[in-house]
Amino acid sequence: MRPPTRPMTDRRYMVPAGEHRVSCEIDRSRFITTLARAKTADDARALVARLREEFPDATHHCWAFVVGPPGSTANIGMSDDGEPHGTAGRPMLNVLLHGPVGDVAAVVTRYFGGTLLGKGGLVRAYSGGVSDALATLPVVERVRRARVQVEIEYGRVDTVRRLLPTLDATVAAEEFSSTVGYRIELPVSRIEAARRALLDATAGDLVFEPLDEDP
């Protein structure tokens, strides 16, 4: 028996189209802001680790992330990475939470230039870096996809195979036994249309079982 599945939703929102970077210099300190998509907290932490390797001599790598829709606080994180408490991670997170983009991680890499900026200066530098990066960030719409298990008779294979592309569905796995089993992936919004189309195409002779969503 398969475990219970989660309710499927089709919340659409904008996410980073790829990694994006801006930099600036403030009182001889260099601030490099990198934004990237983070579907999970592990994605965000992996970005931080990679940037530590890319800039091993930097003074700080401060970061923040929001996993989920814009403004969601269900899965967030932040770090001042040695800067005075509350001067980096929290301001960066506040900018992300008030921005129009979800599933996003921000890392601000600082090379200290010898001049102390003070707490207010640090807050402005770190939040400003994230704001500037968001203002020029290329974005795409996130379309939540679901996985569905479909089982059909061998005589229906060609019909179903021809139909799947019209439903924006792709085959993730297949299994051949007494019937043909397909695990397909498609937008959540197309699940009901796919069910009806496949029922019509097979004269009702199929199993159609939604499994889960992508993260």
C-alpha positions in Angstrom: 0.0 0.0 0.0 1.4 3.4 -0.9 1.6 6.1 1.8 -1.0 8.8 2.0 -0.3 11.6 -0.5 -0.3 15.3 0.3 -3.0 17.6 -1.0 -1.9 19.0 -4.3 -1.9 22.8 -4.9 -1.0 24.8 -8.0 0.3 28.0 -6.4 2.3 29.8 -9.1 4.9 32.4 -8.3 8.2 33.8 -9.7 11.5 32.2 -8.9 15.1 33.0 -10.0 15.8 31.9 -13.6 19.4 31.2 -12.7 22.3 32.5 -10.6 22.6 36.2 -10.5 25.3 38.4 -9.1 25.9 42.1 -8.4 28.7 43.9 -6.5 29.5 47.2 -5.0 32.2 48.9 -2.9 31.4 50.9 0.3 34.2 52.6 2.1 36.8 50.3 0.5 34.8 47.1 1.5 33.7 45.0 -1.4 30.2 43.4 -1.2 29.4 40.7 -3.7 25.7 39.6 -3.7 24.7 36.3 -5.2 21.1 35.2 -5.7 20.1 31.7 -6.8 17.0 29.4 -6.7 16.7 27.3 -3.6 13.9 24.7 -3.7 15.1 23.4 -0.2 17.1 24.6 2.7 19.8 22.2 1.6 20.0 24.0 -1.8 20.6 27.3 0.0 23.3 25.8 2.3 25.0 24.2 -0.8 25.1 27.7 -2.4 26.9 29.1 0.7 29.4 26.2 0.7 30.1 26.7 -3.0 30.7 30.5 -2.6 33.0 29.8 0.4 35.1 27.8 -2.0 34.9 30.4 -4.8 35.9 33.2 -2.5 38.0 31.5 0.2 39.8 34.7 1.3 36.6 36.7 1.9 36.0 38.1 5.4 32.3 37.1 5.6 29.7 35.1 3.7 26.4 36.3 5.2 23.3 34.6 3.9 19.5 34.3 4.0 16.9 32.2 2.2 13.2 31.8 1.7 11.9 28.5 0.5 8.3 28.7 -0.7 6.1 31.5 -2.1 7.2 35.1 -1.7 6.7 36.3 1.9 6.3 32.8 3.3 8.1 32.2 6.7 7.5 28.5 6.8 11.0 27.6 5.7 13.6 30.4 6.1 17.1 30.8 7.4 19.8 33.4 7.9 23.3 34.0 9.2 25.5 37.0 10.1 28.6 34.9 9.7 30.6 36.8 12.2 29.2 40.3 11.5 27.6 42.0 14.6 24.3 40.4 15.5 21.4 41.5 13.4 23.4 43.5 10.9 23.5 41.1 8.0 21.4 38.0 7.9 18.2 39.5 9.3 18.2 42.6 7.0 18.9 40.3 4.0 16.0 38.1 5.0 13.7 41.0 5.4 14.4 42.1 1.9 13.7 38.6 0.5 10.5 38.3 2.5 9.2 41.6 1.1 10.3 40.8 -2.4 8.4 39.4 -5.3 10.4 36.2 -5.7 10.1 32.8 -3.9 12.5 29.8 -3.5 15.4 32.2 -3.3 18.7 32.2 -1.5 21.0 35.2 -1.1 24.7 35.3 -0.1 26.6 38.5 0.4 30.3 38.0 0.4 32.3 40.8 2.0 36.0 41.7 1.6 36.7 44.0 4.5 38.5 47.2 3.4 39.7 48.4 6.7 37.0 51.0 7.5 34.3 50.1 10.1 30.8 50.8 8.8 29.0 50.7 12.1 25.8 48.7 12.6 23.6 51.1 10.5 26.1 51.0 7.7 26.3 47.3 7.7 22.5 46.9 7.7 22.3 49.3 4.7 25.2 47.5 2.9 23.8 44.0 3.3 20.1 44.9 2.7 21.0 47.2 -0.2 23.1 44.4 -1.9 20.1 42.1 -1.9 17.7 44.8 -3.0 20.0 45.7 -5.9 20.3 42.1 -6.9 16.5 41.5 -6.8 15.9 44.6 -8.9 17.9 43.0 -11.8 17.2 39.3 -11.2 16.0 37.3 -14.2 12.9 35.3 -13.1 10.7 32.6 -14.4 7.3 31.3 -13.3 7.4 28.3 -11.1 4.9 25.7 -12.2 4.3 23.0 -9.6 4.4 19.6 -11.1 3.0 16.3 -9.8 3.7 12.6 -10.3 1.0 10.3 -11.3 1.0 6.5 -11.7 -0.8 5.2 -14.8 -1.4 1.6 -15.7 -2.8 0.5 -19.0 -3.1 -2.6 -21.3 -0.4 -3.1 -23.9 -2.9 -2.3 -26.7 -3.3 1.2 -25.4 0.5 2.1 -25.3 0.7 4.0 -28.6 -2.5 6.0 -27.9 -1.3 7.1 -24.5 2.2 7.9 -25.7 0.8 10.2 -28.4 -1.5 11.9 -25.9 1.0 12.7 -23.1 2.8 15.6 -24.9 -0.5 17.4 -25.4 -1.0 17.3 -21.7 2.5 18.7 -20.9 3.3 15.3 -19.4 6.5 13.4 -19.5 7.4 9.8 -18.6 9.6 9.6 -15.6 9.6 5.8 -15.3 8.0 2.8 -16.9 7.5 -0.9 -16.0 6.3 -3.8 -18.0 4.5 -6.8 -16.5 1.0 -8.0 -17.1 0.2 -4.3 -17.8 2.3 -1.3 -18.7 2.9 1.1 -15.8 4.0 4.7 -16.4 5.0 7.2 -13.8 4.3 10.5 -15.4 5.1 14.1 -14.4 2.8 17.0 -15.3 1.6 20.4 -14.0 -0.7 20.1 -11.0 -3.2 22.2 -12.9 -3.4 19.5 -15.6 -4.1 16.5 -13.4 -7.9 16.5 -13.9 -7.7 17.2 -17.6 -5.2 14.4 -18.0 -7.4 12.0 -16.1 -10.3 12.8 -18.3 -8.3 12.6 -21.5 -6.7 9.3 -20.6 -10.0 7.8 -19.6 -11.5 8.8 -22.9 -8.5 7.5 -24.9 -8.6 4.2 -23.2 -12.4 3.8 -22.9 -11.9 3.9 -19.1 -9.5 0.9 -19.1 -6.7 2.3 -17.0 -5.5 3.0 -13.4 -4.8 6.7 -12.8 -3.3 7.4 -9.3 -1.8 10.8 -8.2 1.3 10.2 -6.1 2.9 13.5 -4.9 4.2 16.9 -5.9 7.7 18.0 -6.6 9.4 20.0 -3.8 
